Amino acid sequence: MSKELKNITNIVMNKIHEGKIKMHSRMYFVVGSLLTFVGLVASVLSSIFLIGLIRFSLRSHGPMGEYRMDQLLSSFPWWIAILAVLALIIGIWLLRQYDFSYKIDFKIVLIVFVAVVMVSGWIIDMTGLNDVWFSRGPMPRVMRQYFQENNIQYSPRLNRS
Amino acid sequence: MNDNLLSDEEIVEKVRSVDQDLFAKIIDRYQDKLLRYSNNLVYNEDHASHIVQDSFIKAFVNLNSFDTKKKFSSWIYRIVHNEAMNMIKKSKKEVPILDDFDFSSEEDVLKDFEQKEIIIKVTKCLNEIPLLYSEPLSLYYLDEKSYEDISDILRIPMGTVATRINRAKVLIKNICQKN
């Protein structure tokens, strides 16, 4: 064995003995995995909500496209968009941090994420789940506040195209 | 039970739960192979040594994330690969990927290419072909990894591993014969 190689063993083992490097506990990885999962789910949910909101806004201002776009941009809840992007970035960063043994292609994660958001957004819109959320689900206060703040007249049935 | 008879995964289990000193056994088992693998990626012995050292440290720190149902060797090679890629990115010395190589009729060219001849040429000319091809070739012939292991280490499909190795053989043959 060369001196260089002997050194690697010594250096690493000395660092372990001196406590300079410590093994992360199993809990560290469990928490990391949970945070990753929660981050990705939060990102998907906020993105789906965002899509629903965009569609609501576009419908609720009638056929004047230019006005609708101006209204949408001025009243757009950017914090949700920022939250969605942040959650996604943190989720992928966490996946990378904790990813040592599993084969994960981050391009596929991103494609699946976008696909899930688009399909879920479409399904929610088509099935009228947005209306259910608005009237009965956990979102009515948020949605009503958003529409009130932006002077949007909302009627679930009228807004269904 | 003699520790030398234990599998890598069994040693890892013991390091995690009983005796951290056993990690030295893991280092002894892999340091030669990893140093050669790393050197074949960065072509610099000092850098290779640092990469292997950092990889062992990273492996130890994250040992609890390793799934003992999987191969430890693929896991540690993957860590070295990541460390080496980080170093290459930092030093920007990666060999550019050459797109203008002619790979036509590679099957015919390779028919008479014997295993031993390839190993000699691989060792000699490895640093002259793009990293994209030299890495799977090095893993296959010098580290004697299976296509499945290489697929795990590089995180590419097995079909891509096969294609890159075949192309690497053509490149090695073309380049080495010119020299």
Interface residues (C-beta under 8 A of the other chain):
Chain A: E4 L5 N7 I8 T9 I11 V12 M13 K15 I16 I21 K22 M23 H24 S25 R26 Y28 F29 Y98 F100 S101 Y102 K103 I104 D105
Chain B: R16 Q20 D21 F23 A24 I27 D28 Q31 D32 L35 E45 S49 V52 Q53 F56 I57 F60 V61 N62 L63 N64 S65 F66 D67 K70 W75 R78 I79 D152 R155
